[in-house]
Amino acid sequence: MGRCHANAFRAVAGLFDLPLEPKLTILADATDDLARRGADALGFARFTADWQALIDDPEVGIVAITAPNLLHAPISMAAIAAGKTVYCEKPLSTTAASALEMTEAAEAAGVITMVGFNFLRNPMIRLAREIITSGEIGDITGFRGRHAENYMASPDAPHSFRTDPAGGGALTDIGSHITSMARYLAGPITEVIADCQTIFPTRPVAPGHTRRAPVQVDDMTHALLRFENGAAGSIEANWAATARTLDLSWEITGTRGALAFSQERMNELHLWSGTRGRNGYTRIEAGPDHPPYGAFCPAPGHHLGFNDLKVIEVAELIAAHAGTENPGPDFREAYEVQRSIEAMQRSARSGAWVKL
Ligand SMILES: NC(=O)c1ccc[n+]([C@@H]2O[C@H](COP(=O)([O-])OP(=O)(O)OC[C@H]3O[C@@H](n4cnc5c(N)ncnc54)[C@H](O)[C@@H]3O)[C@@H](O)[C@H]2O)c1
């Protein structure tokens, strides 16, 4: 994700008309050697093995955090204290309590924050929200979403920060994406009941090791949701979904129509607008009519990719840093996502509905 961020900062000025042009000033990694190699490969002027030195650097205006989840809170808090704009990867933190602490510190300091829920930057997702808010598909009655990938589908996929009991698991890692999508499209979640399952009881302790250690987090979670607007629905977060690569998909039903999407075909949105005698979804293909697609390509059908979503995110971050309104998702929104996830985890332990 560090490379994805760096490449987005490198590309953004050539694609968007921005008030500021970013410079890759300094890269931090865990060791000098990693930091040097990263800086050389990605075009940073300087490097350090001490992230605090990066924050203290007077030339740094924006701190982009792509370190493991446990480091998001301390790095963010230090960057907020230094008055920097903070661009943090999801999940915002490892607990909702620390996500709230980060949010309140950022709001008290008046710094700009953004969180890497990049899938929301897709012009097709924005079109979906426009269709929903225009009333075209009526009142929203249902949201069914999943984020399913196969990167942990093998029992020999090793432990990493993603399986750390302090803030790891499929629900936190990728369930945060589909939860942010549910909130973006269907609004606040008010009540949840969830089932968290560990599919593989042990995994190798690290890449290339044969020694195995117990898995204490979920590989797969299913949750039922109730929304503030009266809609009901479900999400699945599954990193052991054999055959699935990036199935962040959802279907929304309304009283007059429906929408459907999958990130595996991220340049298409499917709309059914309830025309009598014309059952079946219509496929809308991404093109310059759907901003900011036209920043990348003047013709439809040429298609955006995952990394382009990060470029859009960075363009919006830089505009906010330069003083335009922050479109978010900011720390407060990411805290709300984390709060929803923690409610699902609590519900899975108690077996009961949990109100947010
Ligand atoms: N938005 C998305 O779609 C998306 C996708 C993948 C990952 N992520 C998020 O990005 C973050 C990183 O994930 P990843 O897959 O790139 O992990 P990774 O393990 O590949 O990279 C983590 C990096 O952090 C470095 N690091 C570790 N300790 C450090 C320290 N003390 N100081 C500085 N650097 C340190 C590591 O050396 C490594 O370079 C996670 O929070 C993850 O959830 C987001």
The ligand as an SDF file (V2000), in Angstrom:
LIG
                    3D

 44 48  0  0  0  0  0  0  0  0999 V2000
   -7.0540    0.7120    1.1370 N   0  0  0  0  0  0  0  0  0  0  0  0
   -6.7670   -0.4920    0.6900 C   0  0  0  0  0  0  0  0  0  0  0  0
   -7.3740   -0.9630   -0.2690 O   0  0  0  0  0  0  0  0  0  0  0  0
   -5.6600   -1.2700    1.3600 C   0  0  0  0  0  0  0  0  0  0  0  0
   -5.0970   -2.3830    0.7300 C   0  0  0  0  0  0  0  0  0  0  0  0
   -4.0330   -3.0340    1.3740 C   0  0  0  0  0  0  0  0  0  0  0  0
   -3.5900   -2.5960    2.6170 C   0  0  0  0  0  0  0  0  0  0  0  0
   -4.1850   -1.5290    3.2090 N   0  0  0  0  0  0  0  0  0  0  0  0
   -3.7320   -1.0520    4.5350 C   0  0  0  0  0  0  0  0  0  0  0  0
   -2.3940   -0.5580    4.4090 O   0  0  0  0  0  0  0  0  0  0  0  0
   -1.6580   -0.8450    5.5910 C   0  0  0  0  0  0  0  0  0  0  0  0
   -0.4000   -1.6280    5.2050 C   0  0  0  0  0  0  0  0  0  0  0  0
   -0.7690   -2.8150    4.5640 O   0  0  0  0  0  0  0  0  0  0  0  0
    0.2510   -3.5510    3.5580 P   0  0  0  0  0  0  0  0  0  0  0  0
   -0.5090   -4.6500    2.8990 O   0  0  0  0  0  0  0  0  0  0  0  0
    0.9210   -2.5490    2.7040 O   0  0  0  0  0  0  0  0  0  0  0  0
    1.2760   -4.1520    4.6050 O   0  0  0  0  0  0  0  0  0  0  0  0
    2.8230   -4.5110    4.3750 P   0  0  0  0  0  0  0  0  0  0  0  0
    3.1960   -5.4150    5.5010 O   0  0  0  0  0  0  0  0  0  0  0  0
    3.0270   -4.9700    2.9660 O   0  0  0  0  0  0  0  0  0  0  0  0
    3.5580   -3.1170    4.5190 O   0  0  0  0  0  0  0  0  0  0  0  0
    3.7290   -2.4960    5.7820 C   0  0  0  0  0  0  0  0  0  0  0  0
    4.9540   -1.6160    5.6960 C   0  0  0  0  0  0  0  0  0  0  0  0
    5.1250   -0.9660    6.9610 O   0  0  0  0  0  0  0  0  0  0  0  0
    6.4980   -1.0590    7.3250 C   0  0  0  0  0  0  0  0  0  0  0  0
    6.7010   -0.9050    8.7600 N   0  0  0  0  0  0  0  0  0  0  0  0
    6.5850   -1.8330    9.7410 C   0  0  0  0  0  0  0  0  0  0  0  0
    6.9600   -1.3070   10.9330 N   0  0  0  0  0  0  0  0  0  0  0  0
    7.2820    0.0030   10.7010 C   0  0  0  0  0  0  0  0  0  0  0  0
    7.7460    1.0550   11.5130 C   0  0  0  0  0  0  0  0  0  0  0  0
    7.9370    0.9070   12.8360 N   0  0  0  0  0  0  0  0  0  0  0  0
    7.9870    2.2600   10.9520 N   0  0  0  0  0  0  0  0  0  0  0  0
    7.8100    2.4440    9.6340 C   0  0  0  0  0  0  0  0  0  0  0  0
    7.3700    1.4710    8.7910 N   0  0  0  0  0  0  0  0  0  0  0  0
    7.1000    0.2650    9.3270 C   0  0  0  0  0  0  0  0  0  0  0  0
    6.9020   -2.4500    6.8100 C   0  0  0  0  0  0  0  0  0  0  0  0
    8.3070   -2.6280    6.7570 O   0  0  0  0  0  0  0  0  0  0  0  0
    6.2460   -2.4050    5.4190 C   0  0  0  0  0  0  0  0  0  0  0  0
    7.0550   -1.7200    4.5020 O   0  0  0  0  0  0  0  0  0  0  0  0
   -2.5970   -1.6290    6.5160 C   0  0  0  0  0  0  0  0  0  0  0  0
   -3.1630   -0.7530    7.4500 O   0  0  0  0  0  0  0  0  0  0  0  0
   -3.6700   -2.1620    5.5820 C   0  0  0  0  0  0  0  0  0  0  0  0
   -4.9260   -2.3440    6.2050 O   0  0  0  0  0  0  0  0  0  0  0  0
   -5.2000   -0.8480    2.6000 C   0  0  0  0  0  0  0  0  0  0  0  0
  1  2  1  0
  2  3  2  0
  2  4  1  0
  4  5  1  0
  4 44  2  0
  5  6  2  0
  6  7  1  0
  7  8  2  0
  8  9  1  0
  8 44  1  0
  9 10  1  0
  9 42  1  0
 10 11  1  0
 11 12  1  0
 11 40  1  0
 12 13  1  0
 13 14  1  0
 14 15  2  0
 14 16  1  0
 14 17  1  0
 17 18  1  0
 18 19  2  0
 18 20  1  0
 18 21  1  0
 21 22  1  0
 22 23  1  0
 23 24  1  0
 23 38  1  0
 24 25  1  0
 25 26  1  0
 25 36  1  0
 26 27  1  0
 26 35  1  0
 27 28  2  0
 28 29  1  0
 29 30  1  0
 29 35  2  0
 30 31  1  0
 30 32  2  0
 32 33  1  0
 33 34  2  0
 34 35  1  0
 36 37  1  0
 36 38  1  0
 38 39  1  0
 40 41  1  0
 40 42  1  0
 42 43  1  0
M  CHG  2   8   1  16  -1
M  END
$$$$
